[in-house]
């Protein structure tokens, strides 16, 4: 498998995990600078972005293996009409974890949670960093 094929494989699996937890396709984005368009009440979104590539098993000419790192952002609506946005986000992360473990036969170590704004709408964001 080439390094590009490995990237495509990982990227495809991340997208499939997001689709499996009911994030609409139009709200799954592979560019953290692009904001989801569907911001209706109760929306969910997923963004994933390449963050690192590390060489491993170096020969005299090149690395024979690499580890590719992604940042994954899971986002839920936190408007005042939403009763428990923290719980909604935690549930979304745990659903994603289940799909991730099934796809990658691995688990992620840490999840960072924080509040934010998307197009002036309050949201809750979970950031997951993976390296495969």
Secondary structure, DSSP 4 states (H G I P E B T S, - for coil): --HHHHHHHHHHHHHHHHHHTT--GGGEES-TTS--S---TT-EEEEEEEEEEEEEEE-SSSEEEEEEEEEEEEEEE--TT-S-HHHHHHHHHHHHHHHHHHHHS---S-EEEEEEEETTEEEEEEEEEEE-
